[in-house]
């Protein structure tokens, strides 16, 4: 299996990881305290993917050819 190439810099990795943490925390709040399991689960999944992008240094949008600022 081919390894994914790093396509974002350090600033982009930090931004994606922090956004992932924020989305995951908001999702946990919605699931745990607001009885909004549908939206909370979606935010948790989005946050986990964002943290993955930050750790791996790989951006899904950039791999599709879409230019992102960071």
Protein Blocks (a to p, Z undefined) as FASTA:
>chain_A
ZZdddfbdfklmmmmmmmmmmmmmmmmmmmmmnopaklmmmmmmmmmmmmmmmmnopafk
lmnopacfZZ
